[in-house]
Amino acid sequence: MAASVSTAYHDDIAKGLVPGAGFSLSPPQTALFWMLYWIMTGIHAIHLSAGVLVVATVAVLFARDIIPVQGSTMEGIAIYWHFVDSVWLVLFPLLYLGGRS
């Protein structure tokens, strides 16, 4: 999954789909879409990366019996991870499926 995402970003950059000086696509709505695309997927990627690091760290702490598996730590991580996942359920159709009907 991560390889396909970085490939998608690479392809978008290669095609010049990064808003800013010299953005080649003409309608202003196109620049707005790409600006929102980069902001929303970028913020989501940061939160996803943070979640992966926290889950990996806590998994090590669980394996070493430093903190108990049943407890608020596990619940907090689960809530955070499901929130990040549910945000993607909104972003994916909004950004990738729009205009395909």
Backbone torsions as a table, in degrees:
resi	resn	phi	psi	omega
1	MET	NA	-46.8	-177.9
2	ALA	-63.9	-36.2	179.2
3	ALA	-65.2	-39.4	-179.6
4	SER	-69.7	-33.7	177.9
5	VAL	-67.6	-46.7	179.8
6	SER	-65.5	-32.8	175.6
7	THR	-66.3	-39.8	177.9
8	ALA	-63.9	-44.4	177.1
9	TYR	-61.8	-44.0	-180.0
10	HIS	-60.8	-44.7	179.3
11	ASP	-63.8	-40.3	178.7
12	ASP	-63.9	-41.6	178.7
13	ILE	-66.2	-41.9	179.7
14	ALA	-63.4	-32.4	179.5
15	LYS	-83.9	-1.9	179.4
16	GLY	76.9	28.8	-177.8
17	LEU	-92.8	38.2	177.1
18	VAL	-114.1	113.3	-177.8
19	PRO	-61.9	149.9	179.6
20	GLY	146.2	-160.3	179.7
21	ALA	-62.2	128.6	178.7
22	GLY	83.3	14.8	177.6
23	PHE	-65.0	122.0	-166.7
24	SER	-86.5	-18.6	-177.1
25	LEU	-79.9	135.8	-166.1
26	SER	-79.1	-46.3	-176.1
27	PRO	-65.1	138.1	178.8
28	PRO	-60.7	-29.1	178.7
29	GLN	-63.6	-30.2	179.1
30	THR	-65.8	-44.4	178.1
31	ALA	-63.3	-39.8	178.6
32	LEU	-63.3	-44.4	178.1
33	PHE	-57.9	-49.1	-176.5
34	TRP	-67.8	-33.1	175.9
35	MET	-63.7	-47.7	178.7
36	LEU	-65.0	-37.1	177.7
37	TYR	-58.1	-50.6	-178.3
38	TRP	-66.1	-39.7	179.9
39	ILE	-66.2	-50.5	-175.3
40	MET	-67.7	-44.3	179.8
41	THR	-71.6	-30.7	177.5
42	GLY	-67.7	-46.0	177.8
43	ILE	-63.4	-40.2	178.2
44	HIS	-63.3	-41.6	179.5
45	ALA	-63.0	-38.9	177.5
46	ILE	-62.9	-46.0	179.8
47	HIS	-66.8	-36.3	177.6
48	LEU	-65.1	-44.3	178.6
49	SER	-63.0	-42.3	177.1
50	ALA	-61.7	-41.5	179.0
51	GLY	-63.1	-41.5	178.5
52	VAL	-62.8	-43.4	179.1
53	LEU	-63.5	-43.3	-179.7
54	VAL	-66.1	-44.4	179.6
55	VAL	-61.8	-43.1	179.3
56	ALA	-64.3	-42.6	179.3
57	THR	-62.8	-46.7	-178.7
58	VAL	-69.0	-33.0	176.4
59	ALA	-61.8	-39.6	177.0
60	VAL	-65.8	-42.8	178.8
61	LEU	-63.7	-37.0	176.2
62	PHE	-65.8	-44.9	-177.9
63	ALA	-63.2	-32.3	-180.0
64	ARG	-89.7	5.0	-179.3
65	ASP	57.6	33.8	177.1
66	ILE	-80.5	-38.3	175.3
67	ILE	-128.4	149.8	-178.4
68	PRO	-74.2	148.5	179.1
69	VAL	-68.6	-42.6	176.3
70	GLN	-82.0	121.0	178.9
71	GLY	163.0	-178.2	-175.2
72	SER	-69.1	-26.2	178.9
73	THR	-61.8	-48.5	-179.8
74	MET	-63.6	-41.3	179.7
75	GLU	-66.0	-42.1	179.0
76	GLY	-62.6	-43.0	178.4
77	ILE	-65.1	-42.0	179.4
78	ALA	-63.0	-42.7	178.9
79	ILE	-63.7	-45.5	179.6
80	TYR	-60.6	-47.7	-176.9
81	TRP	-63.5	-41.3	179.5
82	HIS	-69.0	-32.1	175.0
83	PHE	-64.5	-47.0	178.9
84	VAL	-61.1	-40.3	178.6
85	ASP	-66.0	-41.8	-179.1
86	SER	-69.7	-30.7	174.7
87	VAL	-62.9	-39.3	178.4
88	TRP	-65.1	-32.7	177.2
89	LEU	-63.7	-23.0	175.1
90	VAL	-89.3	-44.9	-176.2
91	LEU	-65.3	-40.4	-176.2
92	PHE	-59.2	-55.0	178.5
93	PRO	-64.8	-35.7	-177.9
94	LEU	-64.1	-43.6	-174.2
95	LEU	-94.8	-33.8	-171.6
96	TYR	-105.2	-24.4	-176.6
97	LEU	-104.6	-11.4	179.7
98	GLY	-62.0	136.2	178.8
99	GLY	80.6	6.4	-180.0
100	ARG	-101.8	4.5	-178.7
101	SER	-87.6	NA	NA
